Amino acid sequence: SSLAPESDSSIISSSPSLSNMSHRKFERPRHGSLGFLPRKRTKHHHGKIKSFPKDDPSKKPHLTAFMSFKAGMSHIVREVDRPGSKLHKKEVAEAVSILEAPPMMVVGFVGYVETPRGPRALTSVWAGHLNDEVKRRFYKNWYRAKKKAFARYQKRWEAANKEGTPMQAEIERAKKYCQSIRAICHTQVGKAKIGQKKAHIKEIQINGGSTADKVDFVMGLFEQEVKLESVFSQDEMVDVLGATKGKGFEGVVTRWGVTRLVRKSHRGLRKVACIGSWHPARVQFQVPRSGQRGYHHRTEINKKIYRIGKNLKDDPKNALTEQDGTEKAITPMGGFPHYGEVNEDWVMIKGSVMGARKRVITLRKSLLPQVSRRACEKVELKFIDTASKLGHGRFQTSEEKAKFYGGGAAKKARKEEAEKAEA
C-alpha cells in the first residue's frame, strides 16, 4: 500500500501553479457597454435605416418608413385593457411624445439587384419636376449657387413626355432585373416651422407585390404627397431612428459610469486609476477614456402609436377625446417649448424619443411579428394634456384661463373669437 500511486487530488494540490491561483471574491462586471463603440458623433444625422422589414409579395405595395420632426412631450390618461393584469380596467397616466409629420414628397426611385456582397444600385429614375426645397439639399450655398441642378434632366423629361413615357428604358430595366425598389422621398420642411429650408432626402423601401407592381406603385406617387396615415395606423408598433441629444466632451465617470477614486487621491478623483498593464504597451480599446457623449445614432424598437392626428385645417379639434369634450388642438398653451405650434399632421408615440426638439426622427415599420398582448392592445385615450409645458400648467385652453381670471383676459378671448368668426 505504501507503493500505491498518489490520488489525483494530491497531485493537483502539490502543483504550485494551480494551488496558488487566486480568484475574485465578489463579482464585478465592467462599467459601460462595449456594444455602442465607437462613442463618437454620428454621420447619420437624420437616422439611417440599416434594415427594412422582410418583403411579403402577397401584400399590396406600401412604403415602410416615414420622416417626422420631434415637437415635444405631453401626457395622456387611458384605461388599460389587459385581462389578467392588476392594471386591467384601471386608469393610468403615461408620458407621450408628439412628432409633427407633414406629408412627404416622392421624387424618384432606386432599383437594387442582389449580389453576393449585398444589394447594388442598378438604376435610378427621378421625377420631372423637383421642388426648390429638395434642390437646396444639392448645394452648400443656395444663395450663391447657379441653381442648375436637374435643369437638363427636366428638359429631357418634358421632351420624352410629349412622345411617350419618360425614362421608359430605365423603368423596364428596373422591372426586369431588380429585386428591391426604394422610393426617394423628401420632407416638406417649410411646412414644419423649424427654421430650415433644406429638405431631408431618404430612400424608403417599398414592400409587397412583384417588382413590376412596386415600380408602377412608386411611379404613381411621383410628385405626389404621401401622408403619414397611409403608411402607419393607430395601435401599430413602430421603430424609431435618430440621433440622441449631444452632451459634448465628458469625463470617464459620466461617460462610462466608473467609480470615483477615494477623496485623498493624488491629482483628482474622477479618473480611471490604472489604464492598463505595462505590456501590451498600448492602451486597449476596452479601457474607459473621456470623450464625446451624446449625438450618437440610435434605433429604438417597439414604440406604440397612440394616435395619428390630422392637421389644423382638416381637424382643428384634433386633441378631442370621447370622455374629455374640451375642443382643443394638440399644441399646448404657449406652444411646445423650443418648437412652437403643431399645425400639420402629427403622431403620438408612447414614451420618449431620442434627440433634441426640431430634429428629424424616422419611423420605420417593425421588423418583428408583433404578437405580444401589449402590442395587440387597443388604446382608447380618455384625456390628452394641453396645459402649458412651462411652469405648472393650470389651464388646458385659453378660454378656460379667461373664464377663471375674467377681466382683460376674457375680453381678449372674446375678441379672438370674433376675429375667428369673421375669418
C-alpha positions as CSV (number, residue, x, y, z in Angstrom):
1,S,0.0,0.0,0.0
2,S,2.9,2.3,0.6
3,L,3.9,1.9,-3.0
4,A,0.4,2.9,-4.3
5,P,0.3,6.0,-6.5
6,E,-0.9,9.2,-5.1
7,S,-4.5,10.2,-5.7
8,D,-5.3,12.8,-8.4
9,S,-6.3,15.4,-5.8
10,S,-2.9,15.3,-4.1
11,I,-1.1,15.7,-7.4
12,I,-3.2,18.8,-8.2
13,S,-2.7,20.3,-4.7
14,S,1.1,19.8,-4.9
15,S,1.3,21.6,-8.3
16,P,2.5,25.2,-7.4
17,S,0.9,27.0,-10.3
18,L,-2.6,25.7,-9.6
19,S,-2.6,25.8,-5.8
20,N,-1.6,29.5,-5.7
21,M,-4.2,30.6,-8.3
22,S,-6.2,33.4,-6.9
23,H,-9.8,34.3,-7.7
24,R,-12.1,37.2,-7.4
25,K,-14.1,37.1,-4.2
26,F,-17.0,39.2,-5.5
27,E,-18.5,39.7,-9.0
28,R,-17.6,43.0,-10.7
29,P,-19.0,43.5,-14.2
30,R,-17.3,46.1,-16.4
31,H,-18.6,49.7,-16.5
32,G,-20.3,50.7,-19.7
33,S,-21.3,48.7,-22.7
34,L,-18.9,47.9,-25.5
35,G,-21.8,47.3,-27.8
36,F,-22.1,51.0,-28.5
37,L,-18.5,51.7,-29.6
38,P,-17.2,53.9,-31.1
39,R,-18.8,56.6,-28.9
40,K,-18.4,59.5,-31.4
41,R,-20.6,62.0,-33.2
42,T,-22.8,60.3,-35.8
43,K,-22.5,61.0,-39.5
44,H,-26.2,59.9,-40.0
45,H,-27.9,62.9,-38.5
46,H,-31.3,62.0,-39.8
47,G,-31.4,58.4,-38.8
48,K,-30.1,55.7,-41.1
49,I,-32.4,52.8,-41.8
50,K,-29.9,49.9,-41.7
51,S,-32.5,47.2,-42.4
52,F,-36.0,47.2,-43.8
53,P,-38.8,44.7,-42.9
54,K,-38.9,41.4,-44.8
55,D,-40.7,41.7,-48.1
56,D,-44.0,39.8,-48.5
57,P,-45.1,39.7,-52.2
58,S,-48.7,38.6,-51.2
59,K,-49.4,42.1,-49.7
60,K,-50.1,45.2,-51.7
61,P,-47.2,47.6,-52.4
62,H,-46.6,50.0,-49.5
63,L,-43.9,52.3,-48.0
64,T,-42.1,51.0,-44.9
65,A,-40.9,54.3,-43.2
66,F,-41.7,57.9,-42.7
67,M,-39.8,61.1,-41.6
68,S,-41.1,63.4,-38.9
69,F,-39.9,66.2,-36.6
70,K,-39.8,66.0,-32.8
71,A,-42.1,68.6,-31.3
72,G,-42.1,67.7,-27.6
73,M,-43.8,65.7,-24.9
74,S,-47.1,65.6,-23.0
75,H,-49.1,63.1,-21.0
76,I,-52.3,61.2,-21.5
77,V,-54.8,59.3,-19.3
78,R,-56.2,56.0,-20.6
79,E,-57.8,52.8,-19.3
80,V,-55.7,49.7,-19.5
81,D,-57.3,46.8,-21.5
82,R,-55.1,43.8,-20.4
83,P,-57.2,41.0,-18.9
84,G,-55.4,39.2,-16.0
85,S,-53.2,42.2,-15.3
86,K,-53.6,44.1,-12.0
87,L,-53.9,47.2,-14.1
88,H,-56.8,45.9,-16.1
89,K,-59.7,48.4,-16.3
90,K,-57.7,50.9,-14.3
91,E,-56.7,54.4,-15.4
92,V,-53.0,55.2,-16.0
93,A,-51.2,58.4,-16.8
94,E,-48.5,57.9,-19.4
95,A,-45.9,60.1,-21.0
96,V,-46.1,60.5,-24.8
97,S,-44.0,62.1,-27.5
98,I,-45.6,64.3,-30.2
99,L,-43.9,64.2,-33.6
100,E,-45.0,66.6,-36.4
101,A,-45.2,64.7,-39.7
102,P,-46.1,66.9,-42.7
103,P,-46.7,64.9,-45.9
104,M,-43.6,63.6,-47.7
105,M,-43.0,64.0,-51.4
106,V,-41.9,61.2,-53.6
107,V,-39.4,62.4,-56.3
108,G,-37.8,59.2,-57.6
109,F,-36.8,55.6,-57.1
110,V,-33.7,53.4,-57.0
111,G,-33.7,49.8,-58.1
112,Y,-31.4,47.3,-56.4
113,V,-30.1,43.9,-57.5
114,E,-28.9,41.3,-55.0
115,T,-25.2,40.4,-55.3
116,P,-23.0,38.1,-53.2
117,R,-21.7,41.2,-51.4
118,G,-25.2,42.7,-50.8
119,P,-27.5,44.9,-52.7
120,R,-26.2,47.0,-55.6
121,A,-28.0,50.0,-57.1
122,L,-28.7,49.2,-60.7
123,T,-30.7,52.2,-61.9
124,S,-32.5,55.3,-60.6
125,V,-35.3,57.4,-62.0
126,W,-36.2,60.9,-60.9
127,A,-39.4,62.8,-61.3
128,G,-39.7,65.6,-64.0
129,H,-40.0,68.5,-61.5
130,L,-38.2,69.0,-58.2
131,N,-39.1,71.4,-55.5
132,D,-36.7,74.2,-54.5
133,E,-36.6,72.6,-51.0
134,V,-35.1,69.5,-52.3
135,K,-32.7,71.3,-54.8
136,R,-31.3,73.2,-51.8
137,R,-30.0,69.8,-50.5
138,F,-27.7,69.5,-53.5
139,Y,-25.9,72.8,-52.7
140,K,-23.8,74.0,-49.9
141,N,-24.7,77.6,-50.5
142,W,-28.1,78.1,-52.3
143,Y,-27.7,81.9,-52.3
144,R,-24.5,81.8,-54.4
145,A,-25.4,78.8,-56.5
146,K,-26.5,78.9,-60.1
147,K,-29.4,76.6,-59.2
148,K,-29.0,74.5,-62.3
149,A,-29.5,71.1,-60.7
150,F,-31.7,68.8,-62.8
151,A,-32.3,71.6,-65.4
152,R,-31.1,69.4,-68.3
153,Y,-32.9,66.3,-66.9
154,Q,-36.1,68.3,-66.7
155,K,-35.8,69.3,-70.4
156,R,-35.2,65.7,-71.4
157,W,-38.2,64.6,-69.3
158,E,-40.5,67.1,-70.9
159,A,-39.4,66.2,-74.4
160,A,-39.9,62.5,-73.7
161,N,-43.2,63.2,-72.2
162,K,-44.6,64.5,-75.5
163,E,-43.6,61.4,-77.3
164,G,-44.5,58.7,-74.7
165,T,-43.4,57.7,-71.2
166,P,-40.2,59.4,-70.0
167,M,-37.3,57.2,-68.8
168,Q,-39.0,54.1,-70.3
169,A,-35.8,52.2,-70.8
170,E,-34.7,52.6,-67.1
171,I,-38.2,51.7,-65.9
172,E,-38.3,48.5,-67.9
173,R,-34.7,47.7,-66.8
174,A,-35.8,48.0,-63.1
175,K,-38.9,45.8,-63.7
176,K,-36.8,43.1,-65.4
177,Y,-33.7,42.9,-63.2
178,C,-34.2,44.5,-59.8
179,Q,-35.1,42.6,-56.6
180,S,-35.9,45.6,-54.4
181,I,-37.2,49.1,-55.1
182,R,-36.7,52.1,-52.8
183,A,-38.6,55.3,-53.2
184,I,-36.6,58.6,-53.0
185,C,-38.7,60.8,-50.6
186,H,-38.1,64.2,-49.1
187,T,-39.7,66.1,-46.2
188,Q,-41.7,69.3,-46.8
189,V,-39.5,71.1,-44.3
190,G,-41.2,74.5,-44.9
191,K,-44.5,73.2,-43.5
192,A,-42.9,72.3,-40.2
193,K,-41.8,75.6,-38.8
194,I,-38.3,74.6,-37.7
195,G,-36.4,77.4,-39.2
196,Q,-35.0,75.4,-42.1
197,K,-35.4,75.5,-45.9
198,K,-33.4,72.5,-46.9
199,A,-35.4,69.2,-47.3
200,H,-34.2,65.9,-45.9
201,I,-33.9,63.2,-48.5
202,K,-34.2,59.4,-47.8
203,E,-34.6,56.2,-49.6
204,I,-37.5,54.2,-48.3
205,Q,-38.1,50.6,-49.4
206,I,-41.3,49.5,-51.0
207,N,-42.6,46.1,-49.8
208,G,-45.4,44.0,-51.2
209,G,-46.3,42.8,-54.7
210,S,-43.9,41.9,-57.6
211,T,-41.1,44.2,-58.7
212,A,-43.3,45.5,-61.6
213,D,-46.1,46.3,-59.1
214,K,-43.6,48.2,-56.9
215,V,-42.3,50.2,-59.9
216,D,-45.8,51.1,-61.0
217,F,-46.8,52.0,-57.4
218,V,-43.9,54.4,-57.0
219,M,-44.3,55.9,-60.5
220,G,-47.9,56.7,-59.5
221,L,-46.6,58.6,-56.4
222,F,-44.1,60.8,-58.3
223,E,-44.5,64.5,-57.3
224,Q,-47.4,63.4,-55.0
225,E,-47.8,63.9,-51.3
226,V,-47.6,60.8,-49.1
227,K,-49.5,61.2,-45.8
228,L,-48.5,59.5,-42.5
229,E,-51.9,57.8,-42.2
230,S,-51.2,56.0,-45.5
231,V,-48.1,54.4,-44.1
232,F,-48.9,53.8,-40.4
233,S,-52.1,53.2,-38.4
234,Q,-53.1,53.6,-34.7
235,D,-52.1,50.9,-32.2
236,E,-49.2,49.8,-34.5
237,M,-45.8,49.1,-33.1
238,V,-43.0,51.0,-34.9
239,D,-39.3,51.5,-34.6
240,V,-37.8,55.0,-34.1
241,L,-34.4,56.1,-35.5
242,G,-32.5,59.3,-34.9
243,A,-29.5,61.0,-33.2
244,T,-29.5,61.4,-29.4
245,K,-29.0,64.8,-27.7
246,G,-25.4,65.9,-27.8
247,K,-23.6,66.4,-24.5
248,G,-20.2,67.4,-25.6
249,F,-16.9,66.2,-24.1
250,E,-17.4,64.3,-20.9
251,G,-15.1,62.6,-18.3
252,V,-15.0,58.9,-17.5
253,V,-17.3,59.0,-14.5
254,T,-20.2,60.5,-16.5
255,R,-19.4,58.8,-19.9
256,W,-18.7,55.2,-18.6
257,G,-20.1,55.2,-15.1
258,V,-16.8,54.2,-13.5
259,T,-16.4,54.6,-9.7
260,R,-14.8,57.7,-8.4
261,L,-11.5,57.3,-6.6
262,V,-11.0,58.0,-2.8
263,R,-11.2,61.5,-1.5
264,K,-7.5,61.9,-0.8
265,S,-6.3,60.5,-4.2
266,H,-3.5,62.4,-5.9
267,R,-4.3,64.6,-8.9
268,G,-8.0,64.3,-9.0
269,L,-10.5,61.6,-8.3
270,R,-12.9,61.4,-11.3
271,K,-10.5,59.2,-13.2
272,V,-9.6,55.6,-14.1
273,A,-6.7,54.7,-11.7
274,C,-4.9,52.1,-14.0
275,I,-5.4,52.3,-17.7
276,G,-3.6,49.0,-18.4
277,S,-0.6,46.9,-17.8
278,W,3.0,47.7,-19.0
279,H,2.6,45.1,-21.8
280,P,0.9,45.3,-24.3
281,A,2.4,48.7,-24.4
282,R,-0.7,50.3,-25.7
283,V,-4.0,51.5,-24.1
284,Q,-6.6,48.9,-25.1
285,F,-9.9,49.9,-26.6
286,Q,-11.9,48.5,-23.7
287,V,-10.4,50.9,-21.2
288,P,-12.8,53.8,-20.3
289,R,-11.5,57.1,-21.6
290,S,-13.0,60.6,-21.6
291,G,-14.5,61.9,-24.9
292,Q,-17.8,62.6,-26.8
293,R,-21.1,61.7,-25.1
294,G,-24.4,62.0,-26.9
295,Y,-25.2,62.8,-30.6
296,H,-25.0,59.0,-31.2
297,H,-27.2,57.2,-33.8
298,R,-29.8,55.0,-32.1
299,T,-32.6,52.7,-33.1
300,E,-35.4,52.1,-30.6
301,I,-37.8,49.3,-31.3
302,N,-41.4,48.6,-30.3
303,K,-42.9,52.0,-29.8
304,K,-46.7,52.1,-29.8
305,I,-48.6,54.6,-31.8
306,Y,-51.3,56.1,-29.6
307,R,-52.9,58.5,-32.1
308,I,-52.4,59.8,-35.6
309,G,-53.7,63.4,-35.7
310,K,-54.8,65.4,-38.8
311,N,-53.6,69.0,-39.5
312,L,-55.3,72.0,-38.1
313,K,-57.1,72.8,-41.4
314,D,-58.8,69.4,-41.6
315,D,-59.3,68.9,-37.9
316,P,-59.0,72.0,-35.6
317,K,-60.1,69.8,-32.5
318,N,-57.5,67.1,-33.0
319,A,-56.9,66.6,-29.3
320,L,-60.5,65.8,-28.5
321,T,-61.4,62.5,-26.8
322,E,-64.8,60.8,-26.1
323,Q,-64.5,61.4,-22.3
324,D,-63.0,64.9,-22.5
325,G,-65.3,67.1,-24.5
326,T,-63.0,70.2,-24.5
327,E,-62.5,71.4,-28.0
328,K,-58.7,71.9,-28.4
329,A,-55.8,71.1,-30.7
330,I,-52.7,69.1,-29.7
331,T,-50.4,72.2,-29.2
332,P,-50.2,73.0,-25.5
333,M,-50.8,76.6,-24.2
334,G,-47.9,78.7,-25.2
335,G,-46.7,76.2,-27.7
336,F,-44.2,73.3,-27.3
337,P,-41.1,74.8,-25.6
338,H,-38.3,75.4,-28.2
339,Y,-40.6,74.2,-31.0
340,G,-43.8,76.2,-31.3
341,E,-47.2,75.1,-32.8
342,V,-48.0,71.8,-34.5
343,N,-50.2,72.8,-37.5
344,E,-49.5,69.8,-39.7
345,D,-50.3,66.0,-39.3
346,W,-48.8,64.5,-36.2
347,V,-48.3,61.2,-34.5
348,M,-48.4,60.5,-30.7
349,I,-46.0,57.8,-29.6
350,K,-45.8,56.2,-26.1
351,G,-42.8,57.2,-24.1
352,S,-39.8,59.2,-25.0
353,V,-38.0,59.6,-28.3
354,M,-34.2,60.3,-28.8
355,G,-32.8,63.6,-29.8
356,A,-33.5,67.3,-29.4
357,R,-36.7,69.1,-30.5
358,K,-36.9,70.0,-34.2
359,R,-34.7,67.0,-35.0
360,V,-35.6,64.6,-37.8
361,I,-37.0,61.3,-36.4
362,T,-37.5,58.4,-38.8
363,L,-40.3,56.0,-38.1
364,R,-40.0,52.5,-39.5
365,K,-42.3,49.6,-39.6
366,S,-41.4,46.9,-37.1
367,L,-39.0,44.1,-38.3
368,L,-40.6,41.6,-35.9
369,P,-44.0,39.9,-35.8
370,Q,-46.0,41.9,-33.1
371,V,-47.9,39.3,-31.2
372,S,-47.5,40.2,-27.6
373,R,-50.5,41.4,-25.5
374,R,-49.1,44.8,-25.2
375,A,-48.6,45.1,-29.0
376,C,-52.1,43.9,-29.7
377,E,-53.8,46.1,-27.1
378,K,-56.3,48.6,-28.4
379,V,-55.7,52.1,-26.9
380,E,-58.6,54.4,-26.1
381,L,-57.4,57.8,-24.8
382,K,-59.6,59.5,-22.1
383,F,-57.6,62.7,-21.8
384,I,-54.7,64.5,-23.6
385,D,-52.9,67.2,-21.6
386,T,-52.5,70.5,-23.3
387,A,-51.6,72.6,-20.3
388,S,-48.6,74.9,-20.6
389,K,-45.3,73.0,-20.6
390,L,-43.5,76.0,-19.0
391,G,-44.4,76.3,-15.3
392,H,-47.2,74.4,-13.5
393,G,-49.8,74.5,-16.3
394,R,-53.2,75.0,-14.6
395,F,-55.3,75.5,-17.7
396,Q,-56.0,73.3,-20.7
397,T,-57.2,76.1,-23.0
398,S,-57.0,80.0,-23.2
399,E,-60.8,80.1,-22.8
400,E,-60.6,78.2,-19.5
401,K,-57.9,80.6,-18.3
402,A,-60.1,83.6,-19.4
403,K,-63.1,82.2,-17.6
404,F,-61.0,81.8,-14.4
405,Y,-59.4,85.2,-14.4
406,G,-62.1,87.3,-16.1
407,G,-61.5,91.0,-17.0
408,G,-58.9,91.7,-19.7
409,A,-58.3,88.0,-20.4
410,A,-62.0,87.4,-21.0
411,K,-62.2,90.4,-23.3
412,K,-59.1,89.2,-25.2
413,A,-60.7,85.7,-25.6
414,R,-64.0,87.3,-26.9
415,K,-62.0,89.4,-29.3
416,E,-60.2,86.4,-30.7
417,E,-63.4,84.5,-31.1
418,A,-64.9,87.5,-33.0
419,E,-61.9,87.6,-35.3
420,K,-62.1,83.8,-35.9
421,A,-65.8,84.2,-36.8
422,E,-65.1,87.0,-39.3
423,A,-62.3,84.9,-40.9
